[in-house]
Amino acid sequence: MRAYVALTACGGSDNNDSPTPPQSAKFSLGVSDAPVSGLREVNVVFNSITLRQAEGGQDITFATREADDETKPEMVNLLDYTGDDIFSLLDDEDVPAGEYSWIRADIINGDANDLTMTSHVVYEDGSIAPLVVKRKGNDGIGEIQLDGFTLNQTDNDFVLEFDLKKSLVDPQNSDEIFLKPRGVRLENLAESEDIEGTVSDALIANCETDNIALAAEDGSFGHAVYLYNSDVAEPLDIYEVTEDETPADAPLATANVVFDSDDNQYEFELAFITAGDYQLAYTCAAHIDDAEIQDEAFTLYQVKPVTVTAGDDLDVTFTVSQ
């Protein structure tokens, strides 16, 4: 259940005419993620969602609570909602139509003394660590704030897409995992499509052979696809210059390449991509890609231009014949 809170202004006119009511819109918000390796759960506790109107600066806040217990904030395991799967935080809420300056998700940061009610990650071995938004304020609340969007006088379905390869950081000498807002995108479902595809067994084998020096200690590799703007001359790995923005030559989005035993093939999916021209790249070196620094040894094994068209999902195949 969501509690709606807003400040409203009262006024009148000299001729006693009733003020024109604001045009309304329906607003829905979900969360989804592009996963990361090595974790069983990424539990984010959403305390509230706030929208700020561009005109007048009015804030509209929805408290996010579990459906069966209004006293508990909404905890979402992001790894349960990968690709184009979405968990609904807000559903058809009535809000004014128009321009909005930003949307902010208030996150209850991880607390080692109370991990059942605060954000945390669970590793493959079952161990647990607090999950903390780096831009945290007082009282254990972290903020994920994203700028600029429009709500039309219709249904408006949006998603917060968490790219965990870009946003999760495991700092040295700390028991906490950091969640960086720069790895989160706000996408309008009406204006976005999916990129799906496969990577051939032969290409994967060739990439591993050609990059054997990069293999992890156990001999494994990190297979992934990275999406870049079409005008990037030299696509690089995930890295940062500042915490607030993604460098122009770093990937816009990422997705793991995983083996589907039912279809007997390696597959990937990038969800919620707006129409336009891009470059899509396959790599087997994702396991060495540090989210904060540029990795000189990182390589992209195959890069191709792609175009996402409004109204159509895109299917892409990486093979050795290309």
C-alpha positions as CSV (number, residue, x, y, z in Angstrom):
1,M,0.0,0.0,0.0
2,R,1.2,3.5,-0.8
3,A,0.5,6.6,1.2
4,Y,0.3,9.8,-0.9
5,V,1.5,13.1,0.6
6,A,1.6,16.4,-1.2
7,L,1.5,20.1,-0.3
8,T,-1.2,22.0,-2.2
9,A,-1.6,25.7,-2.8
10,C,-4.9,27.5,-2.3
11,G,-6.0,30.6,-4.3
12,G,-8.8,32.5,-5.9
13,S,-9.6,35.1,-8.5
14,D,-11.1,38.5,-8.4
15,N,-14.1,37.5,-10.4
16,N,-14.8,34.5,-8.1
17,D,-14.2,32.0,-10.9
18,S,-13.1,28.6,-9.8
19,P,-9.5,27.9,-10.5
20,T,-8.9,25.5,-13.4
21,P,-8.0,22.1,-11.9
22,P,-4.6,20.7,-12.9
23,Q,-4.7,18.1,-15.6
24,S,-4.1,14.6,-14.1
25,A,-2.1,11.6,-15.1
26,K,-1.7,8.0,-14.1
27,F,1.8,7.1,-12.9
28,S,3.3,3.6,-12.4
29,L,6.8,2.8,-11.3
30,G,8.6,-0.5,-11.3
31,V,12.1,-1.8,-10.6
32,S,14.3,-4.2,-12.6
33,D,17.9,-5.0,-12.9
34,A,20.8,-6.2,-15.1
35,P,22.5,-8.8,-12.8
36,V,26.0,-9.2,-11.5
37,S,27.9,-12.4,-10.8
38,G,28.8,-13.7,-7.3
39,L,25.6,-12.7,-5.5
40,R,22.5,-14.7,-4.6
41,E,20.4,-11.7,-3.5
42,V,20.5,-7.9,-3.8
43,N,17.9,-6.7,-1.4
44,V,17.0,-3.0,-1.6
45,V,14.6,-1.5,0.9
46,F,12.5,1.3,-0.6
47,N,11.1,3.7,2.0
48,S,9.5,6.2,-0.4
49,I,9.3,7.7,-3.9
50,T,9.2,11.5,-4.4
51,L,8.5,13.4,-7.6
52,R,9.2,17.1,-7.9
53,Q,7.2,19.2,-10.3
54,A,9.1,21.6,-12.5
55,E,6.6,24.4,-12.2
56,G,6.3,25.5,-8.6
57,G,8.7,22.9,-7.2
58,Q,6.0,21.0,-5.4
59,D,7.0,17.6,-4.1
60,I,4.7,14.5,-4.3
61,T,5.7,11.6,-2.1
62,F,4.5,8.1,-1.9
63,A,5.5,5.9,1.0
64,T,6.3,2.4,-0.3
65,R,5.1,-0.4,2.0
66,E,4.6,-4.1,1.8
67,A,1.1,-5.1,0.7
68,D,0.5,-7.4,3.6
69,D,2.1,-5.2,6.3
70,E,1.8,-1.4,6.1
71,T,4.4,-1.0,8.8
72,K,7.2,-2.5,6.7
73,P,8.9,-0.6,3.9
74,E,9.1,-2.5,0.6
75,M,12.1,-4.9,0.3
76,V,12.9,-6.0,-3.2
77,N,15.5,-8.6,-4.2
78,L,16.6,-7.1,-7.5
79,L,17.9,-10.5,-8.8
80,D,14.3,-11.8,-8.9
81,Y,13.5,-9.2,-11.5
82,T,16.1,-9.3,-14.3
83,G,15.9,-8.5,-18.0
84,D,12.4,-7.1,-18.7
85,D,10.8,-8.6,-15.5
86,I,9.5,-5.8,-13.3
87,F,8.5,-5.5,-9.6
88,S,5.8,-2.8,-9.2
89,L,6.4,-0.1,-6.6
90,L,3.6,2.2,-7.6
91,D,0.6,1.3,-9.7
92,D,-1.7,3.9,-11.5
93,E,-1.2,6.7,-8.9
94,D,-3.0,9.9,-9.7
95,V,-0.6,12.8,-10.1
96,P,-0.6,16.1,-12.0
97,A,0.4,15.9,-15.6
98,G,3.4,17.9,-16.9
99,E,7.1,18.3,-16.5
100,Y,9.0,17.0,-13.5
101,S,12.5,18.1,-12.4
102,W,13.4,14.8,-10.8
103,I,12.4,11.6,-9.1
104,R,14.0,10.3,-5.9
105,A,13.9,6.9,-4.3
106,D,14.7,7.0,-0.6
107,I,16.5,3.8,0.4
108,I,16.9,2.4,3.9
109,N,20.6,1.8,4.1
110,G,22.0,-1.5,5.3
111,D,22.5,-1.9,9.1
112,A,24.6,-4.9,10.3
113,N,22.5,-4.9,13.5
114,D,19.2,-5.3,11.6
115,L,19.7,-6.8,8.2
116,T,16.2,-8.3,8.1
117,M,14.7,-4.8,7.7
118,T,17.5,-2.9,5.9
119,S,19.2,-3.2,2.5
120,H,21.7,-6.0,2.1
121,V,23.4,-8.5,-0.3
122,V,23.7,-12.2,0.1
123,Y,26.7,-13.9,-1.4
124,E,26.7,-17.3,-3.1
125,D,28.2,-18.8,0.1
126,G,25.3,-17.4,2.2
127,S,27.3,-14.7,3.9
128,I,25.6,-11.3,4.2
129,A,26.8,-7.7,3.9
130,P,25.0,-4.3,4.4
131,L,24.1,-2.5,1.2
132,V,24.5,1.3,1.4
133,V,23.8,4.1,-1.1
134,K,26.9,6.2,-1.0
135,R,25.0,9.5,-1.2
136,K,23.4,8.8,2.1
137,G,21.8,11.5,4.3
138,N,20.9,11.4,8.0
139,D,19.1,8.7,9.8
140,G,20.3,5.8,7.6
141,I,18.5,7.0,4.4
142,G,20.2,6.9,1.1
143,E,18.9,8.8,-2.0
144,I,18.8,7.8,-5.6
145,Q,17.8,10.9,-7.6
146,L,17.3,11.0,-11.4
147,D,16.6,14.1,-13.4
148,G,14.0,15.2,-15.9
149,F,10.9,13.5,-17.2
150,T,7.4,14.2,-18.5
151,L,4.0,12.8,-17.4
152,N,1.3,12.9,-20.1
153,Q,-2.4,12.9,-19.6
154,T,-2.5,9.1,-20.1
155,D,-1.0,6.1,-18.4
156,N,2.7,6.6,-17.7
157,D,4.7,3.4,-17.0
158,F,8.3,3.9,-15.9
159,V,11.0,1.6,-14.5
160,L,14.1,2.1,-12.4
161,E,16.6,-0.1,-14.1
162,F,19.5,-1.1,-11.8
163,D,22.7,-2.0,-13.8
164,L,24.4,-3.8,-11.0
165,K,27.7,-4.2,-12.8
166,K,27.9,-0.4,-12.9
167,S,26.4,0.5,-9.5
168,L,27.7,-2.1,-7.0
169,V,31.1,-1.5,-5.5
170,D,32.9,-3.6,-2.9
171,P,35.4,-1.2,-1.3
172,Q,38.5,-2.4,0.5
173,N,38.7,-2.3,4.2
174,S,34.9,-2.1,4.5
175,D,32.2,-4.5,5.6
176,E,29.6,-2.7,3.5
177,I,28.7,-2.9,-0.2
178,F,28.1,0.5,-1.9
179,L,25.2,1.1,-4.4
180,K,26.0,4.0,-6.6
181,P,23.1,5.9,-8.2
182,R,25.0,6.4,-11.5
183,G,24.2,2.8,-12.3
184,V,20.5,3.4,-12.2
185,R,18.4,4.5,-15.2
186,L,14.8,5.9,-15.3
187,E,13.1,4.6,-18.5
188,N,9.6,5.2,-20.0
189,L,8.3,1.8,-21.1
190,A,6.3,3.4,-23.9
191,E,9.6,4.7,-25.4
192,S,11.9,1.7,-24.8
193,E,12.6,-1.7,-26.4
194,D,14.6,-4.8,-25.6
195,I,17.8,-6.1,-27.2
196,E,18.0,-9.9,-27.1
197,G,20.4,-12.3,-28.7
198,T,22.9,-15.2,-28.6
199,V,26.6,-15.7,-28.6
200,S,27.9,-18.8,-30.4
201,D,29.8,-21.5,-28.6
202,A,32.6,-21.1,-31.1
203,L,33.0,-17.4,-30.4
204,I,33.0,-18.0,-26.7
205,A,35.7,-20.6,-27.0
206,N,37.8,-18.4,-29.3
207,C,37.5,-15.4,-26.8
208,E,38.6,-17.6,-23.9
209,T,41.5,-19.0,-25.9
210,D,42.7,-15.6,-27.1
211,N,42.4,-14.1,-23.6
212,I,43.7,-17.0,-21.5
213,A,46.0,-14.7,-19.6
214,L,42.9,-12.9,-18.3
215,A,41.2,-16.0,-16.8
216,A,40.3,-15.9,-13.2
217,E,42.2,-18.1,-10.7
218,D,39.7,-20.9,-11.2
219,G,40.0,-20.6,-15.0
220,S,36.6,-19.0,-15.5
221,F,35.7,-15.9,-17.6
222,G,33.0,-13.2,-17.3
223,H,30.9,-13.3,-20.5
224,A,28.8,-10.1,-21.1
225,V,27.5,-7.7,-23.7
226,Y,28.1,-3.9,-23.3
227,L,26.0,-1.2,-25.0
228,Y,27.6,2.1,-26.2
229,N,26.6,5.2,-28.0
230,S,27.1,4.9,-31.8
231,D,29.6,7.8,-31.9
232,V,32.1,6.4,-29.4
233,A,35.4,5.9,-31.3
234,E,37.0,3.7,-28.7
235,P,34.6,1.9,-26.3
236,L,36.1,1.2,-22.9
237,D,35.1,-0.7,-19.8
238,I,33.0,0.5,-16.8
239,Y,34.8,3.2,-15.0
240,E,34.1,6.6,-13.4
241,V,35.5,10.1,-13.4
242,T,32.9,11.4,-11.1
243,E,30.3,9.6,-9.1
244,D,27.4,11.4,-10.8
245,E,27.9,10.6,-14.4
246,T,29.0,7.8,-16.8
247,P,31.9,8.8,-19.1
248,A,30.9,9.0,-22.8
249,D,33.1,6.1,-23.8
250,A,31.9,3.8,-21.0
251,P,29.0,1.4,-21.5
252,L,25.4,2.8,-21.2
253,A,24.1,-0.6,-20.1
254,T,25.4,-4.2,-19.7
255,A,24.0,-7.7,-19.5
256,N,25.4,-11.1,-18.6
257,V,25.7,-13.8,-21.2
258,V,24.2,-17.0,-19.7
259,F,23.8,-20.5,-20.9
260,D,20.1,-21.6,-21.4
261,S,20.0,-25.3,-20.9
262,D,16.5,-25.6,-22.5
263,D,17.6,-23.9,-25.7
264,N,21.2,-25.2,-25.5
265,Q,22.7,-21.8,-26.3
266,Y,24.3,-18.7,-24.7
267,E,21.8,-15.8,-24.4
268,F,21.7,-12.2,-23.3
269,E,19.0,-9.5,-22.8
270,L,19.3,-5.8,-22.5
271,A,15.9,-4.3,-21.5
272,F,14.4,-0.8,-21.6
273,I,16.6,0.7,-24.3
274,T,15.3,3.8,-26.1
275,A,15.2,4.0,-29.9
276,G,18.5,5.0,-31.6
277,D,21.8,4.0,-33.0
278,Y,24.3,2.1,-30.8
279,Q,27.3,-0.1,-30.7
280,L,26.9,-3.6,-29.0
281,A,30.0,-5.5,-27.9
282,Y,30.7,-9.0,-26.6
283,T,33.5,-9.6,-24.1
284,C,34.7,-12.5,-22.0
285,A,36.7,-10.2,-19.7
286,A,33.8,-8.8,-17.7
287,H,35.2,-10.5,-14.5
288,I,38.1,-8.1,-14.4
289,D,36.0,-5.0,-15.0
290,D,36.3,-2.8,-11.9
291,A,33.3,-0.5,-11.6
292,E,35.4,2.5,-10.4
293,I,38.6,2.4,-12.4
294,Q,39.6,1.9,-16.0
295,D,41.1,-1.6,-16.5
296,E,43.9,-1.5,-19.1
297,A,43.8,-5.3,-19.6
298,F,40.0,-5.2,-20.4
299,T,39.2,-6.1,-24.0
300,L,36.1,-6.2,-26.2
301,Y,36.1,-9.2,-28.5
302,Q,33.5,-8.3,-31.0
303,V,31.8,-4.9,-31.6
304,K,28.9,-4.3,-34.1
305,P,26.6,-1.4,-34.9
306,V,23.0,-1.8,-34.0
307,T,19.8,0.2,-34.4
308,V,16.9,0.1,-32.0
309,T,13.6,1.0,-33.7
310,A,10.6,2.2,-31.7
311,G,7.9,-0.5,-31.5
312,D,10.3,-3.4,-32.2
313,D,12.6,-5.5,-30.1
314,L,16.0,-6.2,-31.6
315,D,17.6,-9.6,-32.0
316,V,21.4,-9.8,-32.3
317,T,23.7,-12.8,-32.9
318,F,27.4,-12.8,-32.2
319,T,29.2,-15.5,-34.2
320,V,32.7,-16.2,-35.5
321,S,31.6,-15.6,-39.1
322,Q,31.2,-11.9,-38.6
